[in-house]
Amino acid sequence: MDTNMLAVDYPMLNIFWTMLELFLWILWFFLLFKIITDIFRSHDLGGWGKAGWLVLVILLPLIGVLVYLIARGRGMSERDIAQVRQSEAAFKAYVRDAAADTPEGRPGSHVDDLARLADLKANGSISEEEYQKAKDKLLA
């Protein structure tokens, strides 16, 4: 078999179209899984509503996904933002709890004082300059 014959059988444009089709399939599955996780994460849908959306998305994927995005697309981003905020708050609480205890088990007063200072600065009760001065005093 001639090696030049193989190159002619699958021209460059066909390679491009194959790569585009593969990319679109991957994009489609990503969107489908994103919608399925959003269906289960949504607290405003009941069990039958979740089941209905899931059946629609699985049995009629193209129409189901488009209808879901039109009907509940704005809510998807709001639920994503709420989940990120909840995760960040849980992480901050974990870090604060972990840092508040010293190895001997006594509460760390510096950590609490720094947290209070950061809250005062965030509320606008103290300026950046006052915050830096108070922080330097605590850490000294």
Accessible surface in RSA format (square Angstrom, percent):
REM  Atomic radii and reference values for relative SASA: ProtOr
REM  Chains: A
REM  Algorithm: Lee & Richards
REM  Probe-radius: 1.40
REM  Slices: 20
REM RES _ NUM      All-atoms   Total-Side   Main-Chain    Non-polar    All polar
REM                ABS   REL    ABS   REL    ABS   REL    ABS   REL    ABS   REL
RES MET A   1   201.02 104.1 114.12  75.5  86.90 206.9 118.80 101.0  82.22 108.9
RES ASP A   2    87.62  61.4  75.62  75.3  12.00  28.4  34.54  81.3  53.08  52.9
RES THR A   3   106.95  76.1  98.28  99.6   8.67  20.7  75.68 101.6  31.27  47.3
RES ASN A   4   103.52  71.4 102.12  98.7   1.40   3.4  21.58  51.9  81.94  79.2
RES MET A   5   111.47  57.7 109.03  72.2   2.45   5.8  89.88  76.4  21.59  28.6
RES LEU A   6   107.02  59.6  97.83  70.0   9.19  23.1  98.20  69.0   8.83  23.8
RES ALA A   7    74.28  68.3  51.68  79.7  22.60  51.4  63.60  89.6  10.67  28.3
RES VAL A   8   109.52  72.1  94.16  85.2  15.36  37.0 100.04  86.9   9.48  25.7
RES ASP A   9    93.13  65.2  67.03  66.7  26.11  61.7  30.59  72.0  62.55  62.4
RES TYR A  10   105.23  49.1  98.54  56.1   6.69  17.4  85.87  64.5  19.36  23.9
RES PRO A  11    63.74  46.5  58.16  53.0   5.57  20.3  63.74  52.6   0.00   0.0
RES MET A  12   150.27  77.8 142.66  94.4   7.61  18.1 125.56 106.7  24.71  32.7
RES LEU A  13   113.46  63.2 107.92  77.2   5.54  13.9 110.59  77.7   2.87   7.7
RES ASN A  14    60.33  41.6  58.71  56.7   1.62   3.9   6.76  16.3  53.57  51.8
RES ILE A  15    67.80  38.6  67.48  50.3   0.32   0.8  67.79  48.8   0.01   0.0
RES PHE A  16   109.05  54.6 106.37  65.9   2.68   7.0 108.79  66.0   0.26   0.8
RES TRP A  17   122.15  49.0 122.15  59.1   0.00   0.0 113.78  60.7   8.37  13.6
RES THR A  18    65.06  46.3  63.62  64.5   1.44   3.4  54.62  73.4  10.44  15.8
RES MET A  19   122.32  63.3 116.76  77.3   5.56  13.2  98.00  83.3  24.32  32.2
RES LEU A  20    59.97  33.4  55.88  40.0   4.09  10.3  59.37  41.7   0.60   1.6
RES GLU A  21   102.72  59.0 101.28  76.6   1.44   3.4  31.40  60.7  71.32  58.2
RES LEU A  22   111.11  61.9 107.93  77.2   3.18   8.0 110.50  77.6   0.61   1.6
RES PHE A  23   116.80  58.4 114.19  70.7   2.60   6.8 116.44  70.6   0.36   1.0
RES LEU A  24    90.59  50.5  86.64  62.0   3.96   9.9  86.98  61.1   3.61   9.7
RES TRP A  25   148.93  59.8 147.15  71.2   1.78   4.2 120.90  64.5  28.03  45.5
RES ILE A  26   107.35  61.1 104.26  77.7   3.09   7.4 106.29  76.5   1.06   2.9
RES LEU A  27    88.25  49.2  85.98  61.5   2.28   5.7  88.12  61.9   0.14   0.4
RES TRP A  28    55.31  22.2  52.37  25.3   2.94   6.9  43.31  23.1  12.00  19.5
RES PHE A  29    90.33  45.2  90.33  55.9   0.00   0.0  90.33  54.8   0.00   0.0
RES PHE A  30   134.12  67.1 128.66  79.7   5.46  14.2 132.78  80.5   1.34   3.8
RES LEU A  31    51.87  28.9  51.87  37.1   0.00   0.0  51.87  36.4   0.00   0.0
RES LEU A  32    23.16  12.9  23.11  16.5   0.05   0.1  23.11  16.2   0.05   0.1
RES PHE A  33   122.86  61.5 122.06  75.6   0.79   2.1 122.73  74.4   0.12   0.4
RES LYS A  34    62.76  30.6  58.13  35.7   4.63  11.0  39.86  35.9  22.91  24.4
RES ILE A  35     0.00   0.0   0.00   0.0   0.00   0.0   0.00   0.0   0.00   0.0
RES ILE A  36    33.99  19.3  33.99  25.3   0.00   0.0  33.99  24.5   0.00   0.0
RES THR A  37    79.57  56.6  75.22  76.3   4.35  10.4  71.17  95.6   8.40  12.7
RES ASP A  38     0.03   0.0   0.03   0.0   0.00   0.0   0.03   0.1   0.00   0.0
RES ILE A  39     0.03   0.0   0.03   0.0   0.00   0.0   0.03   0.0   0.00   0.0
RES PHE A  40   116.87  58.5 100.46  62.2  16.41  42.7 100.69  61.0  16.18  46.3
RES ARG A  41    62.58  26.3  53.08  27.1   9.50  22.6  45.30  61.9  17.28  10.5
RES SER A  42     0.07   0.1   0.00   0.0   0.07   0.2   0.00   0.0   0.07   0.1
RES HIS A  43   177.33  96.9 146.80 102.0  30.54  78.1 105.88 109.1  71.45  83.1
RES ASP A  44   108.03  75.7  67.46  67.1  40.57  95.9  50.17 118.1  57.86  57.7
RES LEU A  45    31.92  17.8  22.85  16.4   9.07  22.8  24.27  17.0   7.66  20.6
RES GLY A  46    48.49  59.8   0.00   N/A  48.49  59.8  38.03 104.4  10.47  23.4
RES GLY A  47    59.69  73.6   0.00   N/A  59.69  73.6  39.09 107.3  20.60  46.1
RES TRP A  48   229.02  91.9 220.06 106.5   8.96  21.0 189.94 101.3  39.08  63.4
RES GLY A  49    28.89  35.6   0.00   N/A  28.89  35.6  24.02  65.9   4.87  10.9
RES LYS A  50    46.07  22.5  45.53  27.9   0.54   1.3  16.10  14.5  29.96  31.9
RES ALA A  51    42.99  39.5  36.98  57.1   6.01  13.7  42.47  59.8   0.52   1.4
RES GLY A  52    40.78  50.3   0.00   N/A  40.78  50.3  35.14  96.4   5.64  12.6
RES TRP A  53    45.24  18.2  42.57  20.6   2.66   6.3  30.94  16.5  14.30  23.2
RES LEU A  54    40.15  22.4  40.15  28.7   0.00   0.0  40.15  28.2   0.00   0.0
RES VAL A  55    83.02  54.6  80.60  73.0   2.41   5.8  83.02  72.1   0.00   0.0
RES LEU A  56    52.77  29.4  49.80  35.6   2.97   7.5  52.63  37.0   0.14   0.4
RES VAL A  57     0.07   0.0   0.00   0.0   0.07   0.2   0.00   0.0   0.07   0.2
RES ILE A  58    97.08  55.2  81.53  60.7  15.55  37.5  84.25  60.7  12.83  34.8
RES LEU A  59   127.21  70.8 105.88  75.7  21.33  53.6 107.53  75.5  19.68  53.0
RES LEU A  60    92.49  51.5  89.64  64.1   2.84   7.1  92.49  65.0   0.00   0.0
RES PRO A  61    53.37  38.9  53.37  48.6   0.00   0.0  53.37  44.1   0.00   0.0
RES LEU A  62   113.05  63.0 111.67  79.9   1.38   3.5 111.67  78.4   1.38   3.7
RES ILE A  63   101.40  57.7  99.74  74.3   1.66   4.0 100.92  72.7   0.48   1.3
RES GLY A  64     0.00   0.0   0.00   N/A   0.00   0.0   0.00   0.0   0.00   0.0
RES VAL A  65     0.45   0.3   0.45   0.4   0.00   0.0   0.45   0.4   0.00   0.0
RES LEU A  66    90.79  50.6  90.73  64.9   0.06   0.1  90.73  63.7   0.06   0.2
RES VAL A  67    61.96  40.8  61.07  55.3   0.90   2.2  61.84  53.7   0.12   0.3
RES TYR A  68     0.00   0.0   0.00   0.0   0.00   0.0   0.00   0.0   0.00   0.0
RES LEU A  69    59.42  33.1  49.50  35.4   9.92  24.9  49.75  34.9   9.67  26.0
RES ILE A  70   149.21  84.9 120.27  89.6  28.94  69.8 126.08  90.8  23.13  62.8
RES ALA A  71    66.05  60.7  27.54  42.5  38.51  87.6  36.47  51.4  29.59  78.4
RES ARG A  72    36.60  15.4  31.53  16.1   5.08  12.1  16.91  23.1  19.69  11.9
RES GLY A  73    22.61  27.9   0.00   N/A  22.61  27.9  13.05  35.8   9.57  21.4
RES ARG A  74   196.40  82.5 181.54  92.5  14.87  35.4  67.76  92.6 128.65  78.0
RES GLY A  75    16.36  20.2   0.00   N/A  16.36  20.2  12.75  35.0   3.61   8.1
RES MET A  76    16.87   8.7  16.87  11.2   0.00   0.0  15.84  13.5   1.03   1.4
RES SER A  77    57.61  48.7  53.65  71.6   3.96   9.1  43.17  91.9  14.43  20.2
RES GLU A  78   102.83  59.0  96.19  72.8   6.64  15.8  41.45  80.2  61.38  50.1
RES ARG A  79    42.18  17.7  38.64  19.7   3.55   8.4  28.54  39.0  13.64   8.3
RES ASP A  80    38.17  26.7  36.84  36.7   1.33   3.1  20.79  48.9  17.38  17.3
RES ILE A  81    88.77  50.5  87.04  64.8   1.73   4.2  88.74  63.9   0.03   0.1
RES ALA A  82    58.45  53.7  49.64  76.6   8.81  20.1  54.55  76.8   3.90  10.3
RES GLN A  83    82.07  45.9  79.47  58.1   2.60   6.2  20.57  43.8  61.50  46.6
RES VAL A  84    84.88  55.9  82.83  75.0   2.05   4.9  84.86  73.7   0.02   0.1
RES ARG A  85   164.85  69.2 159.96  81.5   4.89  11.6  53.03  72.5 111.82  67.8
RES GLN A  86   131.50  73.5 123.90  90.6   7.60  18.1  41.86  89.1  89.64  68.0
RES SER A  87    63.48  53.6  52.88  70.6  10.60  24.4  36.93  78.6  26.55  37.2
RES GLU A  88    93.85  53.9  90.93  68.8   2.92   7.0  32.76  63.4  61.10  49.9
RES ALA A  89    60.70  55.8  51.02  78.7   9.68  22.0  56.17  79.1   4.52  12.0
RES ALA A  90    62.18  57.2  49.08  75.7  13.11  29.8  57.07  80.4   5.11  13.5
RES PHE A  91   129.30  64.7 124.05  76.8   5.25  13.7 128.73  78.0   0.57   1.6
RES LYS A  92   139.38  68.0 134.49  82.5   4.89  11.6  83.27  75.0  56.11  59.8
RES ALA A  93    54.03  49.7  46.00  71.0   8.03  18.3  53.38  75.2   0.65   1.7
RES TYR A  94   149.99  70.0 144.80  82.4   5.19  13.5 104.94  78.9  45.05  55.5
RES VAL A  95    66.84  44.0  65.36  59.2   1.48   3.6  66.58  57.8   0.27   0.7
RES ARG A  96   120.69  50.7 116.52  59.4   4.17   9.9  37.74  51.6  82.95  50.3
RES ASP A  97    95.76  67.1  90.33  89.9   5.44  12.9  27.63  65.0  68.14  68.0
RES ALA A  98    59.86  55.0  32.66  50.4  27.20  61.9  44.35  62.5  15.51  41.1
RES ALA A  99    50.08  46.0  29.50  45.5  20.58  46.8  40.40  56.9   9.69  25.7
RES ALA A 100    18.94  17.4  18.94  29.2   0.00   0.0  18.94  26.7   0.00   0.0
RES ASP A 101    90.84  63.6  76.44  76.1  14.40  34.1  18.68  44.0  72.17  72.0
RES THR A 102    43.57  31.0  36.14  36.6   7.44  17.7  38.76  52.1   4.82   7.3
RES PRO A 103   138.51 101.0  94.02  85.7  44.50 161.8 108.00  89.2  30.51 189.6
RES GLU A 104   122.41  70.3  85.87  65.0  36.54  87.0  54.02 104.5  68.39  55.8
RES GLY A 105    54.59  67.3   0.00   N/A  54.59  67.3  29.91  82.1  24.68  55.3
RES ARG A 106   151.16  63.5 150.05  76.5   1.11   2.6  64.69  88.4  86.47  52.4
RES PRO A 107   105.83  77.1  92.06  83.9  13.77  50.1  92.08  76.0  13.76  85.5
RES GLY A 108    10.17  12.5   0.00   N/A  10.17  12.5  10.17  27.9   0.00   0.0
RES SER A 109    70.92  59.9  64.45  86.0   6.47  14.9  42.80  91.1  28.12  39.4
RES HIS A 110   101.29  55.4 101.16  70.3   0.13   0.3  70.67  72.8  30.62  35.6
RES VAL A 111    42.56  28.0  41.15  37.3   1.41   3.4  41.77  36.3   0.80   2.2
RES ASP A 112    49.24  34.5  47.02  46.8   2.22   5.2   9.45  22.2  39.78  39.7
RES ASP A 113    40.09  28.1  37.85  37.7   2.23   5.3   8.80  20.7  31.29  31.2
RES LEU A 114    50.03  27.9  48.17  34.5   1.86   4.7  48.46  34.0   1.56   4.2
RES ALA A 115    17.16  15.8  11.31  17.4   5.86  13.3  16.47  23.2   0.70   1.8
RES ARG A 116   140.89  59.2 139.63  71.2   1.26   3.0  66.23  90.5  74.66  45.2
RES LEU A 117    19.51  10.9  19.34  13.8   0.17   0.4  19.38  13.6   0.13   0.4
RES ALA A 118    43.73  40.2  38.42  59.3   5.31  12.1  39.79  56.0   3.94  10.4
RES ASP A 119    74.88  52.5  73.76  73.4   1.12   2.6  21.00  49.4  53.89  53.7
RES LEU A 120    75.60  42.1  75.60  54.1   0.00   0.0  75.60  53.1   0.00   0.0
RES LYS A 121    80.21  39.1  69.60  42.7  10.61  25.3  33.93  30.5  46.28  49.3
RES ALA A 122    88.00  80.9  46.19  71.3  41.81  95.1  57.31  80.7  30.69  81.3
RES ASN A 123   116.94  80.6  79.22  76.6  37.72  90.8  21.01  50.6  95.93  92.7
RES GLY A 124    59.34  73.2   0.00   N/A  59.34  73.2  29.48  80.9  29.86  66.9
RES SER A 125    75.35  63.7  37.34  49.8  38.01  87.6  25.00  53.2  50.35  70.5
RES ILE A 126    37.15  21.1  29.52  22.0   7.63  18.4  32.09  23.1   5.06  13.7
RES SER A 127    58.71  49.6  46.62  62.2  12.09  27.8  51.15 108.9   7.56  10.6
RES GLU A 128    89.43  51.3  82.39  62.3   7.04  16.8  60.47 117.0  28.96  23.6
RES GLU A 129   114.89  66.0 106.92  80.9   7.97  19.0  39.20  75.8  75.69  61.8
RES GLU A 130    90.16  51.8  86.13  65.2   4.03   9.6  34.01  65.8  56.16  45.8
RES TYR A 131    29.95  14.0  29.95  17.0   0.00   0.0   5.44   4.1  24.51  30.2
RES GLN A 132    67.03  37.5  67.03  49.0   0.00   0.0  33.31  70.9  33.72  25.6
RES LYS A 133   125.22  61.1 121.23  74.4   3.99   9.5  79.55  71.6  45.68  48.7
RES ALA A 134    30.10  27.7  25.77  39.8   4.34   9.9  29.05  40.9   1.06   2.8
RES LYS A 135    56.47  27.5  56.47  34.6   0.00   0.0  14.66  13.2  41.81  44.5
RES ASP A 136    86.01  60.2  79.78  79.4   6.23  14.7  29.82  70.2  56.19  56.0
RES LYS A 137   168.68  82.3 148.10  90.9  20.57  49.0  95.27  85.8  73.41  78.2
RES LEU A 138    41.76  23.3  36.05  25.8   5.71  14.4  38.46  27.0   3.30   8.9
RES LEU A 139   111.44  62.1  78.94  56.5  32.49  81.7  81.94  57.5  29.49  79.4
RES ALA A 140   117.64 108.2  49.44  76.3  68.20 155.1  87.12 122.7  30.51  80.8
END  Absolute sums over single chains surface
CHAIN  1 A    11072.9       9582.9       1490.0       7778.7       3294.2
END  Absolute sums over all chains
TOTAL         11072.9       9582.9       1490.0       7778.7       3294.2
